Amino acid sequence: MSYCRVLPRDLFNEANLLKCYGQLWLLLDNGAYPDAAVEYDDEGSPFNVYQARDSGSIYLRNVNLVVRGAVIALERPLNSRFAWPLYAETPDGDVLDVFDDAGQFTPGMVTFLRGDCVETAA
């Protein structure tokens, strides 16, 4: 086990994390961002949910966002009350909100995926 889970809290945290990764996959699946893909290591195995030691956020160790060949760190803060609380850290160290309140990419994320200048999260 990657961290000490507390039920039912962590059932909701992990379910929301998986929802965010699923939405990410769907939004990238249409080919609008050809330099970005979600890659799943060990396909068919369970999702490996881990907790970041520094922030306490959770992420999937075996599902990655790859943009222009770089693996982009994704995290969901524990106990977030937002519907789509997923954050991406770019290779330059910028932190972006991945989704808006409707589950669509934020303008900053679109800019990053397209390879333009990056707008960081507020």
N, C-alpha and C positions, 0 to 999 in steps of 0.2 A: 504494500500500500504506500502511496506517495505522501500522504499526510493523514493526520488523525481526523477522521470525519465525525461530525456531530449531526445526528438525525433529529428532526427532518430538515434542518437548515441547509445542510450541504446537498441534499437531494435537489432542492430548488436552485442552489448555486450552480451545480453541475448541469442540471437540465437547461438552465439559461445559457450556460457556456456552449453546450452542444447546439442549442437553437441558433446562437450567433454564428458558429462555424458553419452550420447548414445554410444559413442565409448568405454567408460569404460565398460558399460554393455555388449557390444558385445565381447570385449576381455576376459571378465570373464565368459561368457556364455558357453565356450567350455569345462569347467571343468578342465582346466590345473592348476588352483589355487584353490583347494578344500577348503582352509581356508579363502577364500575371496568371498564376494557377495555384490551386490548392492541391498539395501532394499528400498522400496517405501512405506512410511506411507500414509495412507488415499488414497489408490489406487483409481483412477477415479477422484480425485479432481485436481485442477490446480497445477502446479509446483509453489512452494513458493520461489521466488527469493528474497534474502535479501542481504543487503550490510553490510560488517563487519565494525564496527565503527572505529577500529584502523587502518586498512590498506586501507579501501575503496573498497576492492575486493568484488566480488559478489559470492554467493553460493546458493545452493538449501537447504532449511530447511527441506523439507520432502522427500528427496532422499539421502540415506547415503551409503557410502562405509564402510563395516564391515569386518575387518580382524582379525581373531582369537578372535572373540567376542568383539573387541574394535571398536567403531565408529571413523573413520578417517576423520579429517577435510579436506575438499576440497575447494579450492578457485580459482577464475579466476580474475586476475587484470583487472581493467577497462582500456579500450582503448588499450589493447595489440594488436600488429600487427602480433603476431605469430599465426600460424594456429591452434595449439593445446596447448594453455596456461593454463594448469590446474596443480595446485600444491597441494600436500598432506602433511599434518603434522602428523607425526607418534606419538604414545603415548610418546615417548622419547623426543619429541620436534624437531626432525629433519624435515627439509622441503625438499621434493623430487619433481623433475620434474616428472609428471606422464607419459607424452608422449614425443617421439622424434619428429623430423620434419615430419615424415611420418605417425604419428598417432599411432605408436606402443609403447608399454611400454618401458621406458628407462631401462638400465641395473640396475640402482638403485632401480627402482620400482619393477622389477622382483625379485631382491634380497629380498626386503621387503616382497613382496607377498609370497615368498617361505619360509620366516622365517629365512633367513640367516642374516649376518651382513648387515647393511644399509650403502649405499653410498649416501651422501647428495648432493643437488644441488649446483652447483658452484656459 
